[in-house]
Amino acid sequence: MHCLELDRLLYPYLDGELLPDEKLELEQHFAGCPACSRAVETERNALAIVRAAARAASPPAPAALKLKLLAGIHGQQQQAQRRRLLRWSAAAASVAICAIAANHQWRAFQRRLFLDDVTSRYARQFPLEIQQRAPHELEAWFGGKLNHRVSVPHFPNAIAAGARLLNVRENQAAFIRYDTQRPGEAAPRPLGLFVYQAAEDDVGPLKEADFGSGNGFNVVSWRDGDVVYRLVSDLDEQDVRQLLPESPPADVKPAALQR
């Protein structure tokens, strides 16, 4: 039983025309809904006044009184309907807000899973399957091994040391290791780039690169179409930003940056 059904059932209820099961269900609803309970009492009292006047031996009530009674009944019905509409509108708004909050929490949870997965795999230092090759040779090596083309970006002051196949969660991925030598450092610093196809990984294009962290490493993420790039390192965010290539034109893929 819903409040919106009251208009249809109210007068049959007051006239005693409902079946026993319908009457019981309606009365159970009144017991738990103060608004509908007040509405039915208002209608009951109004009908009692009308019926009492009809049964009285006195002359019929003036037309003005009848109009006043009818206007009062109509006004009560409109007020009850407005209250029900407001309740349903508030409930619908609450559901929408909860849905938005749940979606935001779910996306944040998914993002955390991806960050934790790429950083934990990077930390394990899997052996490379191909080493010391030019970027275009690495791209050719990945050809046919994955369901998507792997573009190997060029990073300033960084050399591609090699590559291998890995997974990022359930997605097959290319892993490319870079060595970067910064002024004043005695030894090169490694970087790890994961490239995989994932529609559910909610990151933006290169110009909207997303920064995060996990397992003690910083991660910068961007997307080219349905292919996701996640660069993992122990550099701080400012140093990582200096490494990123500039965003290519809309019709140029990241691979064009290295040629």
Secondary structure as UniProt FT lines:
FT   HELIX           3..5
FT   HELIX           6..14
FT   TURN            15..16
FT   HELIX           20..32
FT   HELIX           34..55
FT   HELIX           63..123
FT   TURN            124..125
FT   STRAND          130..131
FT   HELIX           135..142
FT   TURN            143..145
FT   TURN            156..157
FT   STRAND          158..168
FT   TURN            169..170
FT   STRAND          171..180
FT   TURN            183..184
FT   STRAND          189..197
FT   TURN            199..200
FT   HELIX           206..208
FT   STRAND          210..214
FT   TURN            215..216
FT   STRAND          217..224
FT   TURN            225..226
FT   STRAND          227..233
FT   HELIX           237..243
FT   TURN            250..251
FT   HELIX           254..258
//
